[in-house]
Amino acid sequence: MSESTIRRDLDFLESEGEARRTHGGVFFTGKASSIRQFEDRREGQWDRKREVALAASNLIEDHETLLLDGGSTAYELARHLVGRPLQIVTNSLPVANLFASSEQVDLVVLGGWVHTRTSVALGPYANEMLSSLNVQKAILSIAAADHRGYYNSNLLLVETERAMMRCADQTVLVADSSKFGKSSLARLCKLDEVQTVVSDVELPDKSKDELQKAGVELVLAPKASESESSQQESKGSASEHEAAE
């Protein structure tokens, strides 16, 4: 197999989220047989989740200490972080599985009762462990958000996410635009208790106004097609510059 063929295959696998190239190697970031809880969610909003995850990855510096929860958007973000030098704390078994073989990552996995549908550790044991930790950024997913605050659908999850917020210097919420203008069972916190929200460009204007009035830093991810076009233009400009030299 030629080098150009291998490069094309890797380009394809990376575009599909199945692999991530790093300096001197390639990491598998695709589905594993033991990670099934996200399979039924790959329809509908998944492209938006990937766009949000990519935008969120640009907010993270190498060597930071991060806490990632078990949401599907946080999992997509984790895929972008594989191979980077980071300290990762997580209550998500799927997220932990991504980093378990990475020599660049210091991994801490929270214990507790494991919710079978999502494979995340919740409850008093997880919360107690969080009380002794400090992270620079806690990256959380939500089920809904409206003018009163952010929500999730599981009471134990909300308690654990509150503990995550308390141990973080900064809380970043990652949520596609379909989550806004809605409520759910348990309110996590008020809008102004979160420092940064990463969503996509289809976020309703009403939600934008509510977040900005609350003093929240709002990051809107461009559509994947727009991002790819921008990257191609940058590569084209770079090639023209090299040719001119």
C-alpha positions in Angstrom: 0.0 0.0 0.0 1.4 3.4 -1.0 2.0 6.3 1.4 -0.6 8.4 -0.5 -3.2 5.7 -0.1 -2.5 5.4 3.6 -2.8 9.2 4.0 -6.1 9.2 2.2 -7.5 6.4 4.3 -6.4 8.2 7.5 -8.0 11.5 6.2 -11.2 9.6 5.7 -11.1 7.9 9.2 -10.4 11.2 10.9 -13.2 12.9 9.1 -15.6 10.1 10.3 -14.4 10.5 13.9 -12.9 7.0 13.8 -9.3 8.0 14.3 -7.1 10.9 15.4 -3.6 11.5 14.2 -1.0 12.8 16.6 2.8 13.4 16.3 4.2 10.0 15.6 1.1 7.9 15.7 -2.7 7.4 15.3 -5.3 6.8 18.0 -8.6 4.9 17.4 -11.5 7.0 18.5 -14.4 5.1 17.0 -17.0 3.0 18.5 -16.2 0.1 20.8 -18.4 -2.9 21.3 -18.8 -2.0 25.0 -19.9 1.6 24.2 -23.4 1.3 23.0 -25.2 4.1 24.8 -24.6 6.7 22.1 -25.6 4.5 19.1 -29.3 5.4 19.2 -28.4 9.1 19.3 -26.5 9.4 16.1 -29.5 10.6 14.2 -30.8 14.2 14.2 -28.5 16.6 16.1 -25.3 14.6 15.9 -23.7 16.9 13.3 -24.4 19.9 15.6 -22.9 18.0 18.5 -19.7 17.5 16.5 -19.5 21.1 15.5 -20.0 22.2 19.2 -17.4 19.7 20.3 -14.8 21.0 17.8 -15.4 24.6 18.9 -15.1 23.6 22.5 -11.8 21.8 21.9 -10.3 25.2 20.7 -10.9 26.6 24.2 -8.6 24.1 25.8 -4.9 24.6 26.3 -2.4 21.8 26.5 -1.5 20.7 30.0 -4.8 21.9 31.5 -6.7 19.9 34.1 -10.2 19.1 32.8 -13.3 17.5 34.1 -15.6 15.9 31.5 -19.0 14.6 32.3 -20.8 11.8 30.5 -22.9 13.6 27.9 -22.8 12.8 24.2 -21.4 16.2 23.3 -18.7 15.9 26.0 -17.9 12.5 24.5 -17.5 14.0 21.1 -15.2 16.7 22.6 -13.1 13.9 24.3 -12.4 12.5 20.8 -10.8 15.7 19.8 -8.6 15.7 22.9 -7.1 12.2 22.5 -3.3 12.5 22.1 -3.1 15.9 23.7 -1.1 16.4 26.9 -3.8 16.9 29.5 -5.0 15.8 32.9 -8.5 14.4 32.6 -11.0 13.7 35.4 -14.3 12.0 34.3 -17.2 10.0 35.7 -17.9 8.6 32.2 -16.7 5.0 31.4 -16.8 5.7 27.6 -14.7 8.9 28.0 -12.3 7.0 30.3 -12.0 4.3 27.7 -10.9 6.8 25.1 -8.0 8.0 27.2 -7.0 4.8 29.0 -4.2 3.9 26.6 -2.9 7.4 26.0 0.5 8.1 27.5 -0.1 11.9 27.1 -3.1 12.0 29.4 -3.1 11.7 33.2 -6.5 10.0 33.8 -8.6 10.1 37.0 -11.9 8.1 37.0 -14.6 8.9 39.5 -16.2 6.1 41.3 -19.8 5.6 42.5 -23.1 4.0 41.3 -22.9 3.5 37.5 -26.0 4.5 35.6 -26.5 1.6 33.2 -28.0 3.6 30.3 -25.2 6.2 30.1 -22.3 4.4 31.9 -21.6 7.3 34.2 -20.7 7.2 37.9 -23.1 9.2 40.1 -24.1 9.5 43.7 -22.4 10.2 47.1 -19.2 8.4 46.4 -18.6 10.4 43.2 -19.5 13.6 44.9 -17.2 12.9 47.9 -14.3 12.3 45.6 -15.0 15.5 43.7 -14.9 17.5 47.0 -11.1 16.7 47.2 -10.3 17.7 43.7 -9.6 20.9 41.8 -9.8 21.3 38.0 -9.3 24.3 35.7 -12.4 23.6 33.6 -15.4 21.5 34.1 -17.1 20.7 30.8 -20.7 19.7 31.3 -23.6 18.6 29.0 -27.2 19.5 29.7 -30.7 18.3 28.6 -32.3 21.7 28.4 -32.0 25.4 29.1 -34.4 28.4 29.4 -34.4 31.8 31.0 -34.5 30.2 34.5 -31.3 28.2 34.0 -29.9 24.8 32.8 -31.5 21.4 33.3 -30.8 17.7 33.2 -33.3 14.8 33.4 -31.7 12.8 36.2 -31.7 14.1 39.8 -28.5 12.2 40.8 -26.7 13.5 37.7 -27.6 17.1 38.6 -26.2 16.6 42.2 -23.0 15.2 40.7 -22.7 18.0 38.2 -23.1 20.6 40.9 -20.2 18.9 42.7 -18.2 19.2 39.5 -19.0 22.9 39.3 -17.8 23.5 42.8 -14.4 21.9 42.2 -13.8 23.9 39.0 -12.2 27.3 38.4 -14.4 27.6 35.3 -17.6 25.8 34.1 -18.1 25.4 30.4 -21.4 24.0 29.1 -21.5 22.3 25.7 -25.0 22.0 24.2 -26.4 22.2 20.6 -29.1 24.7 19.9 -31.9 22.1 20.1 -31.5 22.1 23.9 -32.5 25.8 24.4 -35.9 27.2 25.1 -36.8 24.0 27.0 -36.9 22.7 30.6 -36.4 19.3 32.1 -36.8 17.5 35.5 -34.0 19.0 37.6 -32.5 22.5 37.4 -28.8 22.4 37.6 -28.2 26.2 38.2 -29.0 29.7 37.1 -27.7 31.0 33.8 -25.1 33.3 35.4 -23.5 30.5 37.4 -21.8 29.2 34.2 -18.9 31.1 32.7 -19.0 29.9 29.1 -21.6 28.2 26.8 -20.6 26.6 23.6 -23.4 26.0 21.1 -24.0 26.3 17.3 -25.0 29.1 15.0 -28.7 28.0 15.0 -29.1 29.0 18.6 -32.3 31.1 18.8 -31.9 34.9 19.2 -34.0 34.8 22.4 -31.5 32.4 24.0 -28.6 34.4 22.8 -30.0 37.5 24.5 -30.8 35.7 27.7 -27.2 34.3 28.0 -25.6 37.6 27.1 -27.7 39.5 29.7 -26.6 36.9 32.3 -23.0 37.8 31.5 -22.2 34.4 30.0 -19.4 34.1 27.4 -21.1 32.6 24.3 -19.2 30.7 21.7 -21.1 29.7 18.5 -19.6 26.9 16.4 -19.8 27.4 12.6 -21.4 24.7 10.5 -19.0 22.0 9.5 -19.2 22.9 5.8 -18.3 26.5 6.6 -15.4 25.4 8.8 -14.1 23.0 6.1 -14.3 25.8 3.4 -12.4 28.1 5.7 -9.7 25.5 6.3 -9.4 24.9 2.5 -9.1 28.6 1.8 -6.3 28.8 4.4 -4.5 25.9 2.9 -4.9 27.5 -0.5 -3.5 30.8 0.7 -0.6 29.1 2.3 0.2 27.2 -0.9 0.1 30.4 -2.9 2.4 32.1 -0.4 4.9 29.2 -0.6 4.8 29.3 -4.4 5.4 33.0 -4.3 8.4 32.5 -2.1 
